[in-house]
C-alpha cells in the first residue's frame, strides 16, 4: 500500500516587467516543464505585473486591493518559491523585491 503524499506547491515569480524578458521566458518554460514531467509538485507562475507599487494609501479599513490580496494568498499557499530576476547592483530587482516584501512584512 502506497502512502498518499500531498503535492508540494511551488510559486514561480519573475522579477522583470519587460515583455521580452529572458527571466520571464525562463520562468514560464520551467513552469511548463515541471507541470509536464515532475510528479508531486504543483507549480504556479505568479505574474507580478498587475501589482501596484508600494502605496500605503491603497489600504482601506485594513484591506488592500483585490489583486494584492490574491497575490498574498498565492504566496501563503506555496511551500517553495522560485525567483528569476535580472541582477541590479548585485541584488534582485526592486520590481520583485517590493511585492515579496509587501506580502511578507505588510500583509502578515
Gaussian input, Z-matrix of N, CA and C with variables (Angstrom, degrees):
# hf/3-21g

backbone

0 1
 N
 C     1     B1
 C     2     B2     1     A1
 N     3     B3     2     A2     1     D1
 C     4     B4     3     A3     2     D2
 C     5     B5     4     A4     3     D3
 N     6     B6     5     A5     4     D4
 C     7     B7     6     A6     5     D5
 C     8     B8     7     A7     6     D6
 N     9     B9     8     A8     7     D7
 C    10    B10     9     A9     8     D8
 C    11    B11    10    A10     9     D9
 N    12    B12    11    A11    10    D10
 C    13    B13    12    A12    11    D11
 C    14    B14    13    A13    12    D12
 N    15    B15    14    A14    13    D13
 C    16    B16    15    A15    14    D14
 C    17    B17    16    A16    15    D15
 N    18    B18    17    A17    16    D16
 C    19    B19    18    A18    17    D17
 C    20    B20    19    A19    18    D18
 N    21    B21    20    A20    19    D19
 C    22    B22    21    A21    20    D20
 C    23    B23    22    A22    21    D21
 N    24    B24    23    A23    22    D22
 C    25    B25    24    A24    23    D23
 C    26    B26    25    A25    24    D24
 N    27    B27    26    A26    25    D25
 C    28    B28    27    A27    26    D26
 C    29    B29    28    A28    27    D27
 N    30    B30    29    A29    28    D28
 C    31    B31    30    A30    29    D29
 C    32    B32    31    A31    30    D30
 N    33    B33    32    A32    31    D31
 C    34    B34    33    A33    32    D32
 C    35    B35    34    A34    33    D33
 N    36    B36    35    A35    34    D34
 C    37    B37    36    A36    35    D35
 C    38    B38    37    A37    36    D36
 N    39    B39    38    A38    37    D37
 C    40    B40    39    A39    38    D38
 C    41    B41    40    A40    39    D39
 N    42    B42    41    A41    40    D40
 C    43    B43    42    A42    41    D41
 C    44    B44    43    A43    42    D42
 N    45    B45    44    A44    43    D43
 C    46    B46    45    A45    44    D44
 C    47    B47    46    A46    45    D45
 N    48    B48    47    A47    46    D46
 C    49    B49    48    A48    47    D47
 C    50    B50    49    A49    48    D48
 N    51    B51    50    A50    49    D49
 C    52    B52    51    A51    50    D50
 C    53    B53    52    A52    51    D51
 N    54    B54    53    A53    52    D52
 C    55    B55    54    A54    53    D53
 C    56    B56    55    A55    54    D54
 N    57    B57    56    A56    55    D55
 C    58    B58    57    A57    56    D56
 C    59    B59    58    A58    57    D57
 N    60    B60    59    A59    58    D58
 C    61    B61    60    A60    59    D59
 C    62    B62    61    A61    60    D60
 N    63    B63    62    A62    61    D61
 C    64    B64    63    A63    62    D62
 C    65    B65    64    A64    63    D63
 N    66    B66    65    A65    64    D64
 C    67    B67    66    A66    65    D65
 C    68    B68    67    A67    66    D66
 N    69    B69    68    A68    67    D67
 C    70    B70    69    A69    68    D68
 C    71    B71    70    A70    69    D69
 N    72    B72    71    A71    70    D70
 C    73    B73    72    A72    71    D71
 C    74    B74    73    A73    72    D72
 N    75    B75    74    A74    73    D73
 C    76    B76    75    A75    74    D74
 C    77    B77    76    A76    75    D75
 N    78    B78    77    A77    76    D76
 C    79    B79    78    A78    77    D77
 C    80    B80    79    A79    78    D78
 N    81    B81    80    A80    79    D79
 C    82    B82    81    A81    80    D80
 C    83    B83    82    A82    81    D81
 N    84    B84    83    A83    82    D82
 C    85    B85    84    A84    83    D83
 C    86    B86    85    A85    84    D84
 N    87    B87    86    A86    85    D85
 C    88    B88    87    A87    86    D86
 C    89    B89    88    A88    87    D87
 N    90    B90    89    A89    88    D88
 C    91    B91    90    A90    89    D89
 C    92    B92    91    A91    90    D90
 N    93    B93    92    A92    91    D91
 C    94    B94    93    A93    92    D92
 C    95    B95    94    A94    93    D93
 N    96    B96    95    A95    94    D94
 C    97    B97    96    A96    95    D95
 C    98    B98    97    A97    96    D96
 N    99    B99    98    A98    97    D97
 C   100   B100    99    A99    98    D98
 C   101   B101   100   A100    99    D99
 N   102   B102   101   A101   100   D100
 C   103   B103   102   A102   101   D101
 C   104   B104   103   A103   102   D102
 N   105   B105   104   A104   103   D103
 C   106   B106   105   A105   104   D104
 C   107   B107   106   A106   105   D105
 N   108   B108   107   A107   106   D106
 C   109   B109   108   A108   107   D107
 C   110   B110   109   A109   108   D108
 N   111   B111   110   A110   109   D109
 C   112   B112   111   A111   110   D110
 C   113   B113   112   A112   111   D111
 N   114   B114   113   A113   112   D112
 C   115   B115   114   A114   113   D113
 C   116   B116   115   A115   114   D114
 N   117   B117   116   A116   115   D115
 C   118   B118   117   A117   116   D116
 C   119   B119   118   A118   117   D117
 N   120   B120   119   A119   118   D118
 C   121   B121   120   A120   119   D119
 C   122   B122   121   A121   120   D120
 N   123   B123   122   A122   121   D121
 C   124   B124   123   A123   122   D122
 C   125   B125   124   A124   123   D123
 N   126   B126   125   A125   124   D124
 C   127   B127   126   A126   125   D125
 C   128   B128   127   A127   126   D126
 N   129   B129   128   A128   127   D127
 C   130   B130   129   A129   128   D128
 C   131   B131   130   A130   129   D129
 N   132   B132   131   A131   130   D130
 C   133   B133   132   A132   131   D131
 C   134   B134   133   A133   132   D132
 N   135   B135   134   A134   133   D133
 C   136   B136   135   A135   134   D134
 C   137   B137   136   A136   135   D135
 N   138   B138   137   A137   136   D136
 C   139   B139   138   A138   137   D137
 C   140   B140   139   A139   138   D138
 N   141   B141   140   A140   139   D139
 C   142   B142   141   A141   140   D140
 C   143   B143   142   A142   141   D141
 N   144   B144   143   A143   142   D142
 C   145   B145   144   A144   143   D143
 C   146   B146   145   A145   144   D144
 N   147   B147   146   A146   145   D145
 C   148   B148   147   A147   146   D146
 C   149   B149   148   A148   147   D147
 N   150   B150   149   A149   148   D148
 C   151   B151   150   A150   149   D149
 C   152   B152   151   A151   150   D150
 N   153   B153   152   A152   151   D151
 C   154   B154   153   A153   152   D152
 C   155   B155   154   A154   153   D153
 N   156   B156   155   A155   154   D154
 C   157   B157   156   A156   155   D155
 C   158   B158   157   A157   156   D156
 N   159   B159   158   A158   157   D157
 C   160   B160   159   A159   158   D158
 C   161   B161   160   A160   159   D159
 N   162   B162   161   A161   160   D160
 C   163   B163   162   A162   161   D161
 C   164   B164   163   A163   162   D162
 N   165   B165   164   A164   163   D163
 C   166   B166   165   A165   164   D164
 C   167   B167   166   A166   165   D165
 N   168   B168   167   A167   166   D166
 C   169   B169   168   A168   167   D167
 C   170   B170   169   A169   168   D168
 N   171   B171   170   A170   169   D169
 C   172   B172   171   A171   170   D170
 C   173   B173   172   A172   171   D171
 N   174   B174   173   A173   172   D172
 C   175   B175   174   A174   173   D173
 C   176   B176   175   A175   174   D174
 N   177   B177   176   A176   175   D175
 C   178   B178   177   A177   176   D176
 C   179   B179   178   A178   177   D177
 N   180   B180   179   A179   178   D178
 C   181   B181   180   A180   179   D179
 C   182   B182   181   A181   180   D180
 N   183   B183   182   A182   181   D181
 C   184   B184   183   A183   182   D182
 C   185   B185   184   A184   183   D183
 N   186   B186   185   A185   184   D184
 C   187   B187   186   A186   185   D185
 C   188   B188   187   A187   186   D186
 N   189   B189   188   A188   187   D187
 C   190   B190   189   A189   188   D188
 C   191   B191   190   A190   189   D189
 N   192   B192   191   A191   190   D190
 C   193   B193   192   A192   191   D191
 C   194   B194   193   A193   192   D192
 N   195   B195   194   A194   193   D193
 C   196   B196   195   A195   194   D194
 C   197   B197   196   A196   195   D195
 N   198   B198   197   A197   196   D196
 C   199   B199   198   A198   197   D197
 C   200   B200   199   A199   198   D198
 N   201   B201   200   A200   199   D199
 C   202   B202   201   A201   200   D200
 C   203   B203   202   A202   201   D201
 N   204   B204   203   A203   202   D202
 C   205   B205   204   A204   203   D203
 C   206   B206   205   A205   204   D204
 N   207   B207   206   A206   205   D205
 C   208   B208   207   A207   206   D206
 C   209   B209   208   A208   207   D207
 N   210   B210   209   A209   208   D208
 C   211   B211   210   A210   209   D209
 C   212   B212   211   A211   210   D210
 N   213   B213   212   A212   211   D211
 C   214   B214   213   A213   212   D212
 C   215   B215   214   A214   213   D213
 N   216   B216   215   A215   214   D214
 C   217   B217   216   A216   215   D215
 C   218   B218   217   A217   216   D216
 N   219   B219   218   A218   217   D217
 C   220   B220   219   A219   218   D218
 C   221   B221   220   A220   219   D219
 N   222   B222   221   A221   220   D220
 C   223   B223   222   A222   221   D221
 C   224   B224   223   A223   222   D222
 N   225   B225   224   A224   223   D223
 C   226   B226   225   A225   224   D224
 C   227   B227   226   A226   225   D225
 N   228   B228   227   A227   226   D226
 C   229   B229   228   A228   227   D227
 C   230   B230   229   A229   228   D228
 N   231   B231   230   A230   229   D229
 C   232   B232   231   A231   230   D230
 C   233   B233   232   A232   231   D231
 N   234   B234   233   A233   232   D232
 C   235   B235   234   A234   233   D233
 C   236   B236   235   A235   234   D234
 N   237   B237   236   A236   235   D235
 C   238   B238   237   A237   236   D236
 C   239   B239   238   A238   237   D237
 N   240   B240   239   A239   238   D238
 C   241   B241   240   A240   239   D239
 C   242   B242   241   A241   240   D240
 N   243   B243   242   A242   241   D241
 C   244   B244   243   A243   242   D242
 C   245   B245   244   A244   243   D243
 N   246   B246   245   A245   244   D244
 C   247   B247   246   A246   245   D245
 C   248   B248   247   A247   246   D246
 N   249   B249   248   A248   247   D247
 C   250   B250   249   A249   248   D248
 C   251   B251   250   A250   249   D249
 N   252   B252   251   A251   250   D250
 C   253   B253   252   A252   251   D251
 C   254   B254   253   A253   252   D252
 N   255   B255   254   A254   253   D253
 C   256   B256   255   A255   254   D254
 C   257   B257   256   A256   255   D255
 N   258   B258   257   A257   256   D256
 C   259   B259   258   A258   257   D257
 C   260   B260   259   A259   258   D258
 N   261   B261   260   A260   259   D259
 C   262   B262   261   A261   260   D260
 C   263   B263   262   A262   261   D261
 N   264   B264   263   A263   262   D262
 C   265   B265   264   A264   263   D263
 C   266   B266   265   A265   264   D264
 N   267   B267   266   A266   265   D265
 C   268   B268   267   A267   266   D266
 C   269   B269   268   A268   267   D267
 N   270   B270   269   A269   268   D268
 C   271   B271   270   A270   269   D269
 C   272   B272   271   A271   270   D270
 N   273   B273   272   A272   271   D271
 C   274   B274   273   A273   272   D272
 C   275   B275   274   A274   273   D273
 N   276   B276   275   A275   274   D274
 C   277   B277   276   A276   275   D275
 C   278   B278   277   A277   276   D276
 N   279   B279   278   A278   277   D277
 C   280   B280   279   A279   278   D278
 C   281   B281   280   A280   279   D279
 N   282   B282   281   A281   280   D280
 C   283   B283   282   A282   281   D281
 C   284   B284   283   A283   282   D282
 N   285   B285   284   A284   283   D283
 C   286   B286   285   A285   284   D284
 C   287   B287   286   A286   285   D285
 N   288   B288   287   A287   286   D286
 C   289   B289   288   A288   287   D287
 C   290   B290   289   A289   288   D288
 N   291   B291   290   A290   289   D289
 C   292   B292   291   A291   290   D290
 C   293   B293   292   A292   291   D291
 N   294   B294   293   A293   292   D292
 C   295   B295   294   A294   293   D293
 C   296   B296   295   A295   294   D294
 N   297   B297   296   A296   295   D295
 C   298   B298   297   A297   296   D296
 C   299   B299   298   A298   297   D297
 N   300   B300   299   A299   298   D298
 C   301   B301   300   A300   299   D299
 C   302   B302   301   A301   300   D300
 N   303   B303   302   A302   301   D301
 C   304   B304   303   A303   302   D302
 C   305   B305   304   A304   303   D303
 N   306   B306   305   A305   304   D304
 C   307   B307   306   A306   305   D305
 C   308   B308   307   A307   306   D306
 N   309   B309   308   A308   307   D307
 C   310   B310   309   A309   308   D308
 C   311   B311   310   A310   309   D309
 N   312   B312   311   A311   310   D310
 C   313   B313   312   A312   311   D311
 C   314   B314   313   A313   312   D312
 N   315   B315   314   A314   313   D313
 C   316   B316   315   A315   314   D314
 C   317   B317   316   A316   315   D315
 N   318   B318   317   A317   316   D316
 C   319   B319   318   A318   317   D317
 C   320   B320   319   A319   318   D318
 N   321   B321   320   A320   319   D319
 C   322   B322   321   A321   320   D320
 C   323   B323   322   A322   321   D321

   B1=1.4401
   B2=1.5330
   B3=1.3346
   B4=1.4521
   B5=1.5167
   B6=1.3122
   B7=1.4619
   B8=1.5217
   B9=1.3025
   B10=1.4532
   B11=1.5280
   B12=1.3142
   B13=1.4565
   B14=1.5211
   B15=1.3074
   B16=1.4647
   B17=1.5241
   B18=1.3088
   B19=1.4609
   B20=1.5298
   B21=1.3141
   B22=1.4584
   B23=1.5301
   B24=1.3135
   B25=1.4649
   B26=1.5217
   B27=1.3182
   B28=1.4532
   B29=1.5139
   B30=1.3205
   B31=1.4686
   B32=1.5259
   B33=1.3180
   B34=1.4631
   B35=1.5211
   B36=1.3258
   B37=1.4587
   B38=1.5249
   B39=1.3164
   B40=1.4561
   B41=1.5289
   B42=1.3185
   B43=1.4564
   B44=1.5120
   B45=1.3164
   B46=1.4599
   B47=1.5204
   B48=1.3072
   B49=1.4629
   B50=1.5310
   B51=1.3233
   B52=1.4564
   B53=1.5250
   B54=1.3289
   B55=1.4665
   B56=1.5237
   B57=1.3105
   B58=1.4679
   B59=1.5281
   B60=1.3058
   B61=1.4616
   B62=1.5257
   B63=1.3282
   B64=1.4633
   B65=1.5246
   B66=1.3259
   B67=1.4560
   B68=1.5267
   B69=1.3292
   B70=1.4738
   B71=1.5262
   B72=1.3382
   B73=1.4692
   B74=1.5249
   B75=1.3223
   B76=1.4586
   B77=1.5278
   B78=1.3236
   B79=1.4641
   B80=1.5261
   B81=1.3118
   B82=1.4640
   B83=1.5294
   B84=1.3240
   B85=1.4654
   B86=1.5294
   B87=1.3202
   B88=1.4587
   B89=1.5276
   B90=1.3336
   B91=1.4615
   B92=1.5294
   B93=1.3178
   B94=1.4697
   B95=1.5191
   B96=1.3188
   B97=1.4644
   B98=1.5269
   B99=1.3236
   B100=1.4627
   B101=1.5217
   B102=1.3327
   B103=1.4772
   B104=1.5196
   B105=1.3255
   B106=1.4597
   B107=1.5249
   B108=1.3179
   B109=1.4632
   B110=1.5277
   B111=1.3109
   B112=1.4581
   B113=1.5226
   B114=1.3171
   B115=1.4622
   B116=1.5246
   B117=1.3150
   B118=1.4519
   B119=1.5154
   B120=1.3345
   B121=1.4688
   B122=1.5146
   B123=1.3175
   B124=1.4630
   B125=1.5179
   B126=1.3079
   B127=1.4591
   B128=1.5186
   B129=1.3218
   B130=1.4621
   B131=1.5142
   B132=1.3274
   B133=1.4614
   B134=1.5240
   B135=1.3122
   B136=1.4676
   B137=1.5151
   B138=1.3168
   B139=1.4644
   B140=1.5272
   B141=1.3343
   B142=1.4642
   B143=1.5295
   B144=1.3338
   B145=1.4622
   B146=1.5371
   B147=1.3424
   B148=1.4690
   B149=1.5290
   B150=1.3236
   B151=1.4685
   B152=1.5244
   B153=1.3234
   B154=1.4654
   B155=1.5263
   B156=1.3065
   B157=1.4618
   B158=1.5231
   B159=1.3048
   B160=1.4604
   B161=1.5237
   B162=1.3182
   B163=1.4498
   B164=1.5223
   B165=1.3046
   B166=1.4603
   B167=1.5251
   B168=1.3245
   B169=1.4585
   B170=1.5254
   B171=1.3278
   B172=1.4651
   B173=1.5211
   B174=1.3210
   B175=1.4595
   B176=1.5238
   B177=1.3273
   B178=1.4609
   B179=1.5230
   B180=1.3075
   B181=1.4732
   B182=1.5302
   B183=1.3259
   B184=1.4567
   B185=1.5131
   B186=1.3192
   B187=1.4645
   B188=1.5238
   B189=1.3034
   B190=1.4598
   B191=1.5186
   B192=1.3409
   B193=1.4680
   B194=1.5355
   B195=1.3131
   B196=1.4685
   B197=1.5287
   B198=1.3188
   B199=1.4615
   B200=1.5353
   B201=1.3244
   B202=1.4668
   B203=1.5236
   B204=1.3170
   B205=1.4651
   B206=1.5335
   B207=1.3362
   B208=1.4644
   B209=1.5317
   B210=1.3253
   B211=1.4612
   B212=1.5263
   B213=1.3018
   B214=1.4641
   B215=1.5352
   B216=1.3205
   B217=1.4615
   B218=1.5375
   B219=1.3333
   B220=1.4644
   B221=1.5335
   B222=1.3230
   B223=1.4587
   B224=1.5280
   B225=1.3306
   B226=1.4603
   B227=1.5305
   B228=1.3256
   B229=1.4592
   B230=1.5263
   B231=1.3146
   B232=1.4685
   B233=1.5213
   B234=1.3224
   B235=1.4589
   B236=1.5304
   B237=1.3285
   B238=1.4592
   B239=1.5204
   B240=1.3472
   B241=1.4617
   B242=1.5225
   B243=1.3187
   B244=1.4539
   B245=1.5250
   B246=1.3229
   B247=1.4559
   B248=1.5227
   B249=1.3124
   B250=1.4625
   B251=1.5153
   B252=1.3159
   B253=1.4575
   B254=1.5155
   B255=1.3240
   B256=1.4566
   B257=1.5285
   B258=1.2990
   B259=1.4628
   B260=1.5293
   B261=1.3047
   B262=1.4572
   B263=1.5245
   B264=1.3072
   B265=1.4689
   B266=1.5232
   B267=1.3292
   B268=1.4652
   B269=1.5261
   B270=1.3209
   B271=1.4614
   B272=1.5223
   B273=1.3274
   B274=1.4615
   B275=1.5231
   B276=1.3148
   B277=1.4652
   B278=1.5263
   B279=1.3164
   B280=1.4640
   B281=1.5156
   B282=1.3330
   B283=1.4593
   B284=1.5201
   B285=1.3167
   B286=1.4604
   B287=1.5178
   B288=1.2965
   B289=1.4631
   B290=1.5294
   B291=1.3173
   B292=1.4635
   B293=1.5280
   B294=1.3539
   B295=1.4748
   B296=1.5259
   B297=1.3260
   B298=1.4615
   B299=1.5221
   B300=1.3235
   B301=1.4723
   B302=1.5258
   B303=1.3222
   B304=1.4560
   B305=1.5226
   B306=1.3159
   B307=1.4622
   B308=1.5190
   B309=1.3106
   B310=1.4571
   B311=1.5258
   B312=1.3092
   B313=1.4584
   B314=1.5333
   B315=1.3206
   B316=1.4664
   B317=1.5157
   B318=1.3141
   B319=1.4562
   B320=1.5231
   B321=1.3047
   B322=1.4774
   B323=1.5104
   A1=108.50
   A2=116.30
   A3=120.89
   A4=110.69
   A5=115.47
   A6=120.14
   A7=108.94
   A8=115.66
   A9=120.55
   A10=108.01
   A11=115.46
   A12=121.16
   A13=108.29
   A14=116.06
   A15=119.95
   A16=109.24
   A17=115.22
   A18=120.37
   A19=110.04
   A20=115.24
   A21=121.06
   A22=107.69
   A23=116.28
   A24=120.96
   A25=109.76
   A26=115.58
   A27=123.19
   A28=108.73
   A29=116.97
   A30=122.03
   A31=107.95
   A32=117.07
   A33=122.42
   A34=108.95
   A35=115.96
   A36=121.42
   A37=110.47
   A38=115.41
   A39=121.39
   A40=108.44
   A41=116.16
   A42=120.85
   A43=114.51
   A44=117.37
   A45=120.80
   A46=109.32
   A47=115.92
   A48=120.85
   A49=112.07
   A50=116.83
   A51=121.78
   A52=110.08
   A53=116.90
   A54=121.27
   A55=112.55
   A56=117.89
   A57=121.15
   A58=111.25
   A59=116.86
   A60=121.61
   A61=111.71
   A62=115.82
   A63=120.36
   A64=110.17
   A65=117.29
   A66=120.83
   A67=111.42
   A68=116.59
   A69=119.82
   A70=110.78
   A71=117.21
   A72=120.39
   A73=110.45
   A74=116.50
   A75=121.34
   A76=110.83
   A77=116.42
   A78=121.03
   A79=111.07
   A80=116.85
   A81=121.14
   A82=111.11
   A83=117.00
   A84=121.06
   A85=110.95
   A86=116.53
   A87=120.78
   A88=110.42
   A89=116.01
   A90=120.99
   A91=110.70
   A92=117.19
   A93=121.00
   A94=111.38
   A95=116.75
   A96=120.80
   A97=111.25
   A98=116.89
   A99=120.61
   A100=110.96
   A101=117.46
   A102=120.36
   A103=111.69
   A104=116.00
   A105=120.30
   A106=114.08
   A107=118.58
   A108=117.75
   A109=116.44
   A110=119.05
   A111=120.11
   A112=109.58
   A113=115.20
   A114=119.89
   A115=109.52
   A116=116.28
   A117=120.41
   A118=114.71
   A119=116.46
   A120=119.93
   A121=109.27
   A122=115.72
   A123=121.66
   A124=105.82
   A125=116.70
   A126=120.33
   A127=109.42
   A128=115.45
   A129=120.97
   A130=109.06
   A131=115.12
   A132=120.49
   A133=107.16
   A134=117.01
   A135=121.41
   A136=108.35
   A137=115.93
   A138=122.16
   A139=109.35
   A140=116.55
   A141=120.04
   A142=112.22
   A143=117.66
   A144=121.06
   A145=113.65
   A146=120.34
   A147=119.06
   A148=114.10
   A149=117.37
   A150=119.08
   A151=111.42
   A152=117.28
   A153=119.58
   A154=109.88
   A155=115.68
   A156=119.13
   A157=108.00
   A158=116.30
   A159=120.74
   A160=109.52
   A161=115.32
   A162=121.61
   A163=107.29
   A164=117.12
   A165=120.28
   A166=112.61
   A167=118.12
   A168=120.84
   A169=112.04
   A170=117.32
   A171=120.30
   A172=112.18
   A173=117.39
   A174=120.93
   A175=109.02
   A176=115.92
   A177=121.51
   A178=107.59
   A179=116.09
   A180=121.97
   A181=113.06
   A182=115.83
   A183=120.76
   A184=115.55
   A185=117.77
   A186=120.61
   A187=109.86
   A188=114.67
   A189=121.93
   A190=108.55
   A191=117.63
   A192=119.45
   A193=111.01
   A194=116.09
   A195=122.28
   A196=111.71
   A197=117.90
   A198=120.87
   A199=110.84
   A200=117.30
   A201=121.29
   A202=110.36
   A203=117.08
   A204=121.12
   A205=110.90
   A206=117.40
   A207=121.16
   A208=110.43
   A209=116.78
   A210=121.12
   A211=110.36
   A212=115.81
   A213=121.39
   A214=110.85
   A215=117.83
   A216=121.23
   A217=111.19
   A218=116.45
   A219=120.04
   A220=110.37
   A221=116.60
   A222=120.65
   A223=109.85
   A224=116.78
   A225=120.47
   A226=112.48
   A227=117.49
   A228=121.38
   A229=112.97
   A230=117.23
   A231=120.72
   A232=111.69
   A233=114.69
   A234=121.50
   A235=110.53
   A236=116.16
   A237=122.56
   A238=108.76
   A239=115.34
   A240=120.96
   A241=109.49
   A242=115.41
   A243=122.02
   A244=106.45
   A245=116.46
   A246=121.60
   A247=108.34
   A248=116.62
   A249=122.42
   A250=105.95
   A251=116.14
   A252=118.97
   A253=111.09
   A254=116.45
   A255=117.55
   A256=109.05
   A257=116.06
   A258=120.49
   A259=108.80
   A260=115.75
   A261=121.14
   A262=107.93
   A263=116.44
   A264=121.37
   A265=112.11
   A266=115.70
   A267=123.15
   A268=113.25
   A269=117.90
   A270=121.48
   A271=108.86
   A272=117.13
   A273=120.77
   A274=109.79
   A275=115.64
   A276=119.85
   A277=111.25
   A278=115.92
   A279=121.11
   A280=111.75
   A281=116.46
   A282=121.46
   A283=111.33
   A284=117.20
   A285=121.66
   A286=111.34
   A287=116.57
   A288=121.15
   A289=112.25
   A290=117.61
   A291=120.96
   A292=112.35
   A293=120.45
   A294=118.30
   A295=113.22
   A296=117.07
   A297=119.55
   A298=110.02
   A299=116.93
   A300=120.21
   A301=111.14
   A302=116.60
   A303=120.59
   A304=110.13
   A305=115.91
   A306=119.96
   A307=111.56
   A308=116.73
   A309=119.61
   A310=113.16
   A311=116.66
   A312=119.91
   A313=115.13
   A314=115.98
   A315=119.60
   A316=111.80
   A317=118.29
   A318=120.90
   A319=113.87
   A320=118.37
   A321=121.15
   A322=110.61
   D1=127.48
   D2=-179.63
   D3=-88.86
   D4=139.79
   D5=175.88
   D6=-76.31
   D7=139.64
   D8=177.52
   D9=-88.25
   D10=120.11
   D11=-178.63
   D12=-109.58
   D13=131.50
   D14=178.93
   D15=-66.37
   D16=142.40
   D17=179.18
   D18=-65.87
   D19=143.09
   D20=174.87
   D21=-83.26
   D22=137.43
   D23=-178.14
   D24=-101.99
   D25=129.65
   D26=-179.25
   D27=-120.00
   D28=127.38
   D29=175.61
   D30=-102.54
   D31=127.00
   D32=-179.89
   D33=-109.71
   D34=124.94
   D35=-178.60
   D36=-127.26
   D37=140.29
   D38=176.52
   D39=-108.38
   D40=134.54
   D41=-176.78
   D42=-92.22
   D43=22.22
   D44=178.91
   D45=-126.44
   D46=145.56
   D47=176.21
   D48=-103.47
   D49=-2.53
   D50=-178.52
   D51=-69.24
   D52=134.22
   D53=-176.36
   D54=-61.82
   D55=-36.45
   D56=-178.35
   D57=-101.47
   D58=34.28
   D59=-176.85
   D60=-69.80
   D61=129.54
   D62=175.91
   D63=-65.68
   D64=-36.05
   D65=179.85
   D66=-64.23
   D67=-42.33
   D68=178.46
   D69=-68.47
   D70=-38.71
   D71=176.21
   D72=-62.03
   D73=-42.38
   D74=178.74
   D75=-63.23
   D76=-43.96
   D77=-179.70
   D78=-64.69
   D79=-44.29
   D80=179.06
   D81=-63.59
   D82=-44.22
   D83=179.04
   D84=-63.12
   D85=-43.17
   D86=178.33
   D87=-60.84
   D88=-43.09
   D89=179.82
   D90=-59.88
   D91=-46.82
   D92=-179.94
   D93=-65.55
   D94=-40.16
   D95=179.82
   D96=-63.75
   D97=-45.10
   D98=-179.40
   D99=-66.30
   D100=-42.36
   D101=179.05
   D102=-58.09
   D103=-37.02
   D104=-175.62
   D105=-86.35
   D106=-20.69
   D107=-169.64
   D108=-128.76
   D109=-12.32
   D110=-176.58
   D111=-113.86
   D112=117.46
   D113=179.21
   D114=-83.87
   D115=145.96
   D116=176.79
   D117=89.21
   D118=3.46
   D119=177.53
   D120=-126.13
   D121=126.25
   D122=171.02
   D123=-101.10
   D124=121.99
   D125=-178.10
   D126=-119.07
   D127=139.67
   D128=179.11
   D129=-133.90
   D130=128.40
   D131=173.52
   D132=-82.69
   D133=125.23
   D134=-179.36
   D135=-109.25
   D136=114.36
   D137=-179.34
   D138=-79.94
   D139=124.64
   D140=-179.34
   D141=-96.12
   D142=-3.43
   D143=-177.56
   D144=-58.78
   D145=-38.77
   D146=-178.06
   D147=-75.60
   D148=-9.90
   D149=-177.33
   D150=-71.13
   D151=138.60
   D152=176.38
   D153=-75.65
   D154=157.82
   D155=173.72
   D156=-64.38
   D157=159.72
   D158=-179.11
   D159=-58.30
   D160=117.19
   D161=-178.07
   D162=-148.24
   D163=103.67
   D164=-176.76
   D165=-66.96
   D166=-13.93
   D167=176.48
   D168=-70.11
   D169=-14.34
   D170=179.23
   D171=-76.78
   D172=-15.25
   D173=178.19
   D174=-75.37
   D175=125.26
   D176=178.92
   D177=-129.20
   D178=118.38
   D179=-179.81
   D180=51.65
   D181=41.55
   D182=176.93
   D183=79.19
   D184=6.38
   D185=177.98
   D186=-119.69
   D187=159.22
   D188=-179.50
   D189=-117.51
   D190=168.00
   D191=177.94
   D192=-55.03
   D193=152.30
   D194=-176.17
   D195=-53.28
   D196=-42.61
   D197=-177.17
   D198=-62.59
   D199=-34.76
   D200=178.51
   D201=-72.31
   D202=-44.34
   D203=178.90
   D204=-62.99
   D205=-40.84
   D206=179.58
   D207=-64.88
   D208=-41.68
   D209=176.77
   D210=-60.05
   D211=-46.13
   D212=-178.79
   D213=-60.48
   D214=-42.20
   D215=179.85
   D216=-64.41
   D217=-39.12
   D218=178.36
   D219=-65.13
   D220=-39.44
   D221=178.77
   D222=-65.53
   D223=-42.47
   D224=-179.29
   D225=-64.72
   D226=-34.45
   D227=-177.21
   D228=-74.27
   D229=-21.65
   D230=-175.88
   D231=-75.93
   D232=143.83
   D233=174.50
   D234=-90.78
   D235=-30.70
   D236=-177.81
   D237=-138.78
   D238=161.41
   D239=-177.00
   D240=-133.24
   D241=140.84
   D242=173.70
   D243=-118.50
   D244=123.20
   D245=178.17
   D246=-114.88
   D247=128.08
   D248=171.59
   D249=-120.96
   D250=116.63
   D251=-172.60
   D252=-142.79
   D253=143.63
   D254=171.31
   D255=-66.31
   D256=147.88
   D257=179.40
   D258=-80.76
   D259=135.80
   D260=178.99
   D261=-137.05
   D262=110.09
   D263=-177.63
   D264=52.09
   D265=46.64
   D266=177.27
   D267=67.02
   D268=24.69
   D269=-179.03
   D270=-148.53
   D271=173.82
   D272=177.21
   D273=-71.47
   D274=161.64
   D275=-179.16
   D276=-70.22
   D277=150.60
   D278=175.80
   D279=-62.10
   D280=-27.24
   D281=178.11
   D282=-59.53
   D283=-35.03
   D284=178.02
   D285=-89.61
   D286=-36.95
   D287=-175.38
   D288=-64.56
   D289=-40.96
   D290=-176.75
   D291=-62.00
   D292=-51.49
   D293=-179.69
   D294=-63.92
   D295=-36.91
   D296=-179.40
   D297=-66.86
   D298=-45.45
   D299=178.06
   D300=-65.03
   D301=-40.45
   D302=178.21
   D303=-58.60
   D304=-46.54
   D305=-178.21
   D306=-67.07
   D307=-39.69
   D308=-174.93
   D309=-79.79
   D310=-46.11
   D311=-173.19
   D312=-92.59
   D313=-41.66
   D314=-173.17
   D315=-84.22
   D316=-43.10
   D317=-173.30
   D318=-89.14
   D319=2.71
   D320=179.65
   D321=-72.55

